[in-house]
Structures are given as C-alpha cells and as structure tokens.
Amino acid sequence: DKLNQIKVIHRGVDLKYFNSSVVSKNRMIDLINKWNLPDDKKIIMLPARFTEWKGHKFLLNALTMVEQDYFCILVGSDHGHQLFRKKIEQKIIDLHLEGKVKVVGNCKDMPSAFAISYLALSTSIRPEAFGRIAIEAQSSSRIVIATNIGGSLETIIDKKTGFLVEPNNAEELAKKIDEILSMNQEKYQEISNQARLHVEQNFSNQQMYDKTIEVYQEIFANPN
C-alpha cells in the first residue's frame, strides 16, 4: 500500500528560457566570439562539470573515430577539479584533437550555448539521478545523445527525441555522432521538434509545480 502512495514528480525546465528560437543573434555571436569558434563547422557540445564520471575521456576517444567535420566544445566548471581538467587538455593533445576540441570553461548563458550547438551530449559513465542536460537540450530543440543509464532513460525517447548509446562504447558513440552530423535537415528538424514537444508535454516547470500542488491537495483531502 505504501508503494502505491509514491508519486514521481520529474524535475522541470523553463520552456521560455531554454528556447533557441528566442535567443538573439547578438547573444549567439557574442558567445562564438568569446570562445573563438569556427563559423564553418557544426558545433558539438558536452556541457558537464569536469569530473571523471561525466565521460570526457569516453567522448574524446569517440571523437578520434568521427569521420564528419565538427568542432567540439567542453563547457562546464572545473571548480575543485582543476587537475582533471588539465588531464583532459593533455588528452586532447595526445589524441591529436587540437583544432577540433576546445575546453571553454563555465558558461552563464546556456540557452545561447545550446542555440549555437548542432548536437548536445550527455556522456556520463555512471547513472545520473536525473540529469538536466537532456531536458534542456530537448527544450532548446537540439538533438541530444546520452548514455543509456540513469535519468536519460526516462527523459529521452530513443530515436524519436534523441539517441541513447552504451556508456564507454566509443565506437557506437562515434557512429551516432557521424549519423547526426550527416543527417538531412528535414530529419534533423523532425527529431528536434519532437524533442521540444516531449519536454513541453512531460518536463515543464509548470507541470512540476502542478503535480506538487496535487500531492498536497490529496494529502489535505485525505489526511489519514
């Protein structure tokens, strides 16, 4: 009986804030100039704190096998993990990925970061309880590739609103990145539209608020 009383209320996302269609050109240009990004390549973004389990090494190994042209940015704080960030910067050099991968550090304007990106990644090699990146990317109408563990299993519909891959399977991740980078615009648009719709229907802040209020109303209506 107690199990039947458990209610799952997913974390929400601000649909107005994470909406690439309302991000101004100036905000996007400012970020591109700040990070000195090429304007002739599709941007792949890994937004993640610099910590071992977020899968930076896994991604770099995969990028060595990607055949399509791309530029990858590693966005996120290295607070308390400066040594790990230095290891990642060294690995970029060791794998001859300079000129293709850049550590850009923390970002205070994530909606613009999603807007300038073609593809977002969530490469965690350990399950996340929820993980905001998957819903923020989908809310921004961007395709996301995530590992098929933890919260992403609940927030992404594989092959419909995004894609799931095995953690630490660099070859599979590389193939999936290539598939999306070479995808025709119509197919990309179809998936990115489904992604936005999926978040609107299931992971909005408003839904989170409403479901929380519902629980309290049930408790007060049935105090025993």
C-alpha positions, -999 to 999 in steps of 0.1 A, spaced: 0 0 0 28 24 9 44 18 -26 11 27 -43 13 61 -25 46 70 -40 43 98 -66 71 106 -91 74 143 -100 101 149 -125 122 179 -124 111 207 -148 127 230 -173 119 266 -180 104 264 -215 107 301 -222 144 303 -210 156 272 -229 141 281 -262 166 286 -291 140 305 -312 141 334 -287 179 336 -283 190 367 -302 217 367 -329 238 391 -308 239 367 -279 250 339 -302 276 360 -319 290 372 -285 294 336 -274 310 325 -307 335 354 -305 342 349 -268 351 313 -274 367 320 -308 347 292 -325 348 284 -362 318 295 -382 321 268 -409 317 237 -387 288 221 -368 293 225 -331 291 195 -307 288 204 -271 294 185 -239 280 206 -210 294 189 -179 314 196 -148 350 185 -151 348 152 -131 357 117 -141 322 102 -143 309 128 -167 326 109 -196 350 134 -210 376 107 -218 350 85 -233 339 113 -256 375 122 -267 381 85 -276 350 85 -297 359 118 -314 391 102 -328 368 79 -349 343 105 -361 346 110 -399 323 140 -404 336 175 -399 329 191 -365 341 213 -337 336 201 -301 333 224 -271 337 212 -235 315 235 -213 315 234 -176 331 243 -143 364 228 -131 359 240 -96 377 216 -73 388 195 -103 415 216 -120 438 186 -122 412 166 -140 407 194 -165 445 196 -171 444 158 -178 416 163 -204 435 192 -220 466 169 -222 445 140 -236 432 164 -264 468 169 -274 478 132 -271 449 122 -293 458 149 -319 424 166 -314 437 202 -311 418 223 -336 388 201 -332 381 202 -295 382 232 -271 378 235 -234 358 267 -229 350 265 -192 319 277 -174 290 294 -192 264 317 -177 243 318 -209 234 281 -215 204 289 -238 228 306 -262 253 277 -259 225 253 -269 215 277 -297 249 277 -313 253 239 -310 241 214 -335 244 184 -311 244 182 -273 260 153 -254 255 137 -220 282 111 -218 281 101 -181 296 67 -174 278 64 -141 240 68 -137 227 103 -130 197 106 -108 181 128 -134 204 150 -154 193 184 -166 212 184 -199 188 160 -217 157 181 -210 175 215 -215 188 203 -249 154 190 -260 137 221 -248 162 241 -269 151 219 -300 186 203 -302 193 167 -307 210 151 -277 230 118 -275 231 104 -240 243 72 -224 215 47 -217 218 48 -179 202 67 -151 177 96 -157 183 98 -195 163 66 -199 132 85 -186 138 118 -204 148 107 -239 127 86 -263 155 68 -282 155 75 -320 125 98 -316 135 128 -294 172 119 -291 196 90 -290 209 66 -264 243 48 -265 261 24 -243 285 41 -218 322 36 -227 314 22 -262 334 48 -281 328 32 -315 290 33 -310 291 69 -299 313 79 -329 289 62 -353 259 80 -337 277 114 -339 285 108 -376 249 98 -382 235 130 -368 262 152 -384 253 138 -418 215 138 -412 194 157 -437 178 189 -425 143 175 -427 151 145 -405 170 167 -380 140 191 -378 116 162 -372 136 149 -343 143 183 -328 106 193 -330 97 160 -313 123 167 -286 108 201 -278 72 187 -278 83 159 -255 96 183 -229 66 206 -233 43 177 -226 63 160 -198 90 181 -182 79 217 -180 83 237 -148 46 243 -148 39 206 -147 63 201 -119 45 228 -99 11 215 -107 19 179 -98 35 190 -65 4 210 -56 -18 180 -65 1 158 -40 -5 184 -12 -42 187 -22 -45 149 -19 -29 148 15 -51 176 28 -82 159 13 -73 125 28 -53 132 60 -54 95 70 
